[in-house]
Amino acid sequence: MIVRDLAPIDALEAARRLADLPGLVFLDSAMRPEALGVHARLGRWSYVAADPWGLLTVREGRAFLDGAPLDGAPLDELRRLLAAAPRDAAETDLPPFLGGAIGYLAYDFGRRLERLPDPVEAEPVPEAVFGLYDTFLAFDHLENRVRLIATGRPEGTPAARRRRAQARAELFLMRLDRPPAARVDAATRLDFRPTIDRATHEARVAAGIDHVLAGDVFQVNLAQRFVAPLCDGFDALGFHAALRAANPAPFAAFLDFGAVRIASSSPERFLEIRDGVVEARPIKGTARRLDDPAEDVLAAARLATSEKDRAENVMIVDLMRNDLARVCEDASVDVPVLCGIESYAGLHHLVSVVTGRLAPGRDAIDAVAAAFPGGSITGAPKIRAEEIISELEGHGRGVYCGSIGWFGHDGGMDLNIAIRTVVFRAGEAMVSVGGGITALSDPAAEYEETLTKAARIFAAAGGGPTIALEPTPTSCRREAAE
């Protein structure tokens, strides 16, 4: 393994300079540690990587490596690839991620883990895509330190790994030493329109409430979708730059896998594993931030004491405790934070923390199999909630409500919940927003909450604080990138 300290460079600028390489990924802690206060460690690390040595893709439950079909189940194949080469000698003072897989698991991958009905309309994006990265930049925002790390994988012998690591490090240094090509004609604006009208979304919420009152579920998460056409030459990374400025978040990400590109500004961690300890940070409960500081403090206080929001959060905490208990040591599952307040650019959230220690013989892949998709974006009980989501929404969710992040060769992992996330594919941008439905929900209020959650994305798209709310066709707008 080669580790080089570099002169400080902004992570977004580094991503731009590597963007001509295939498979650019940017795990973006855009909300800096100082802004996170007591949660400073959440925003400590960002990673930029490109040019993976392999690409694992999952379609219809079948795994492919660089387009060639693999025999095993997708998660088993991911485990095998992560263990494909021995680890170098231990080094100190290194970031949590030391090479491995970076990408996404779509929400619809959950149908490969449980018996669930297929939606009427399937999503065309792959159920999972992970690049296998041996060379990357690690940004330590707490210490203002940038390191280039090259592992030399997938070479199997120490000498071969060293040669590859040296060559790969030189390639990245060469790219970083030159400025990115200017894109004066790049388009980053989007005209989002809903795919259903307000009455339809409110009717779905009312149907969800009926399911709760009938005893089918305690809670179910329902979402609506907005789409926008993409202009020729649309600059997805430029859009991510606008999104991270409008809505900085500790678990943001940009992925460019060619046919599918993703810009995410997620505030929510699904699962982290570090040194055998699992952490989940489910979000349930949202309030809009206010311009007046005194009123904003009151808004957070009202959220902290809201009966509906606290009940939603506690239900999901119980679900996550049950999921983690399937792979953790007996009596190790704990809830160190219950219904804490975290404040972001446009929203206050109720966030709980659930932790546990992996049982002997269990690993990150087992934890994902036990808990995916996250309960905060399904409802409880999870399987019945997923069935109702499929029935009422009528289509798959794709990347939305799945997870974006990394799996390390050393057994570590950090995945977000893919909310506040825009997916670009086939000439179209798509974003979904939703909320948890309980017996106390009001359809009109739930509709307004979706707009509140999407407001910062709409602002990044150039639409300001409002958006066209009729599901009518639009044409793309072009605007030069600054």
GINOR-V451868 format. One line per field, one symbol per residue. phi: phi as a letter, one per 20 degrees, with the letter a starting at -180 (. if undefined). psi: psi as a letter, one per 40 degrees, with the letter a starting at -180 (. if undefined). A space follows every 50 residues. Layout:
phi=???
psi=???
//
This chain:
phi=.dccfdfgbffffffffdfeefmfccedffefgffemfdgffdfdcccba lffbceccclndecdlnefdeefgffffgfffdfbfffgfddldffecnq dcrcdfgffgfedcfcfffgdfeefgfabcedddcadddeffdlcccecc enfegedgffffffgfffffgffffffdffffcfdfececdfcfecefff ffffffffffffffnfbeabeccccccbfdfgmgeffffggfffffbfbf cfacccdmfccccccfedeebccclnedcdcfdbobcffdffgfffffff ffffdfffffffffffgfffffffffcdfgmefccfccleecdcgdbece cdcccadgfgndbfffffffdefgffddpbffffffffgffefmbfdmfg mebcrcdefenfabceeedlcdddalmbdccdbbafdcfefdgfffffff fffegffffffnemfcbfddfdfcdfddbfff
psi=hhhhhiihihdddddddeeeiifhighggehiddeebefdddfdhihhii gieihhihhfehihhfehiidiidddddddddeeiiiiihiifiidhfib hhaihideddeedihiiiidhiheiidihhihhehihhhhedefhhhhhh deieididddddddddddddddddddeiiihigdehheiighiieiiddd dddddddddddddeedidihhiiiiiiiihihehgdddddddddddghie fiihhgfcdhihhifhehhchihhfehhhighhhhhihiidhdddddddd ddddehddddddddddddddddddedeiiheehigdhhfihhhadeiiih hihhiihhiheiadddddddeiihdeedaiiddddddddddddeiiebdh eaihaihideeiihiihgifhhhhifeiihhiiaihhadeihdddddddd dddeddddddeeeaeiihehgiiiiiihhhi.
//
